[in-house]
């Protein structure tokens, strides 16, 4: 993909490829995915060399060690990309599933059939493995993948995309089933996000800056993978031992991800017993809390929280703590400060569990389980393109099904409307 | 609703009402709908008087007879509004439906539950009956309705909204489950469309000008009820008698609606036999066609079509005609010129029917039936808020289900992620 090809031409090629993909059978798609996995493994030196160019450029501009690590390809990461493609080949094909079917009084037979979206655009940040992950999910769901990665990974991304395009051609599919934007300018990104009539769905994979840019610039339909300001609410009736284990897991098992807990809400009936235990469990985690929490734990262990703390996704070893006097107050606090991602209650009380599940407005509500379970793999979707925090189209973990739309097929014998 | 109340305050009230509605039981919602129907009937003179103010203002600015007719309330229209609300009361409640449920290897029990969207905004044009129709569908799906009608109908709309709000209060529900924007300025409309964080879904009901305004101004999530440039394709194997009946029905039964046919595509093998019959059936319908169609029918009956004609939703007694040499050409023409609404093939050939259904990219594809059947009532949804031509969230006729989202409920016994 030369950076000189106009975006409009790339868009048209993606659209043509999408038309072809829409009617390709499952075996051909799976064969293409396995071929791509094989070819990625066989192209090890070519891919690592391209990645080296990106790494050197990154080093020369002083990129941080964390970002350099994200950018780096290795044998094991290439194997991970290949095995990811093979895994997607093994998943059920979502296309053609009949969601429902019925006969209406006019005699028409109606069925609602799952079909691909068409052209799926994904804008992502520095990890080059997203190139193959996104390509695989799009191909299996019969969508053309139209990708825009970051400029820092452009050589790696282009090399990966070229290998996958070769594999698609070898498998008899159009290479344009995967198009990577080689022009990484901001102007090109803005033009990309406004390809109405071409891009059927845009999915960002990245941080708050990228999301803000989508919200500001995109005119095409999109699904936002938003913040996760997730709460663990420890109810008056909670098994405190269970609550401690879940809290530690949700906060510390992987603090940098969206389904990690950012806030602890405790019922006042158990706060003085629970908080000191939790604070000890969470050694190394910075705590900020409301006056009640500070009174219980003391200012050596916890600092006073600002209102902004309760609305912040720390993505770090930091936790806000709030003491409430009732389940109602807990629900109100979660709805006001949460981001609608994943919210958990720890309780032994059935009525409290049901009330929390019914009244908390989030993509996922959990009873007696860690928020860390809210992802496509743990939900059994086999793969995940992101976790939607919006309410339209897809809400929660997005797998292959969320990369599809539906079509009504109506069969008659000459019916006309009276 | 005074026009002086700031929009932000109205938004906050709608959001509070939505929280209450989310857990209201079905019987209470149905009782509120029936109460609203009764109260509309009992408020006949008050509603007609308010409507008279709008009609006089419209007459004084020279509104066309067609638009005046749309604006006019009458006894029978009020009865229609009341019976519409009673009908919605009789429909199944979509909220709480469990779409799927499963157990994952970690032992977590996951279910996907249908829940309300929250605040549904509807922007609509002159027909005042949309006020009660939209209110009813939103209430049954447990959403707060936040409405913005046209300035020409403001007195009628405010009177209808006040009556329904009174009924909600009598039934024990918050009056703010229905909020009508009394400020009909363009500035207020623009502010309304950008109430991010309040409006969960915006649905326009109106013409191309309104749709364009949404696309340009709205920052909240929306579902577009778009154009219907619908085709009838008469295949080489079609029963021509059936094709004639379907074509006449699709074109003339109600030419002003989005599921009416705007274009006829005929296979060249039957064009010379079919077109003269169709042209005679369609007496009074203006025809424009490609050179082949003009050669068959003659310039007295059909004019040469411009490329724009094939892309136009006439919404009138006008039809474009195209002759194709193959099913493939027909599919290509439909995909290139259609708006993705409803597309029909008339054929006796099973392979052709399946190919058309698979390859035409539209919300609904029909075999041997009139495109006029593509609406919520005919599909058995009981009521319709619109017909979506977009691919995300909802595609095709939208009933109560399309006014909902889902939530994952995850139940465990203390599971933590390894």
Interface residues (C-beta under 8 A of the other chain):
Chain A: X19 X22 X23 X102 X104 X105 X106 X108 X110 X117 X118 X200 X201 X215 X219 X221 X223 X239 X242 X245 X246 X248 X249 X250 X253 X335 X353 X357 X358 X359 X361 X362 X363 X364 X365 X366 X367 X368 X369 X370 X372 X373 X374 X378 X379 X380 X390 X391 X392 X393 X395 X396 X397 X405 X406 X407 X408 X409 X410 X411 X412 X413 X414 X415 X416 X417
Chain B: X19 X22 X23 X102 X104 X105 X106 X108 X110 X117 X118 X200 X201 X215 X219 X221 X223 X239 X242 X245 X246 X248 X249 X250 X253 X335 X353 X357 X358 X359 X361 X362 X363 X364 X365 X366 X367 X368 X369 X370 X372 X373 X374 X378 X379 X380 X390 X391 X392 X393 X395 X396 X397 X405 X406 X407 X408 X409 X410 X411 X412 X413 X414 X415 X416 X417
